[in-house]
């Protein structure tokens, strides 16, 4: 695993970017976001976090599209603070 490149990053922007990639992928997928206005920049590795959220969305899409899997829903809640 590469060494993290920590720097101030807007987590909301990363989540929005990844969510926008998947927003029109499937009509069954509903994406709702509610951000705390007090969180602006976090000292994180933006690329690693982007990969985390991309994997979460890929897994959600796979669960929706795979007819062999029983899928009831996918909820992602992230608390930062």
Phi, psi and omega in degrees: 000133181292156177294131180299141176256085185283130176199164179296124183224142175276102181301321180302319181295318178299312180298316179299315180300313181291317180298322179296329177296328185254355186301322183258010184293318186213132181294339180283344183269121177248124181249119176239134180233142177216105185259144173287125182294341182284345181267114180250289181241141176240148179273089186220171172269104185300322181290321178294318179293323176300319178296321178300310182291324176299315178297321178298316179291320177300316179295322179294316179297317179299318180294324179289318187277339184276108184292343181280345181262137173278126184232121180254331179166166181221119181235130178240119178238128181235125176252126177232128177160000000 
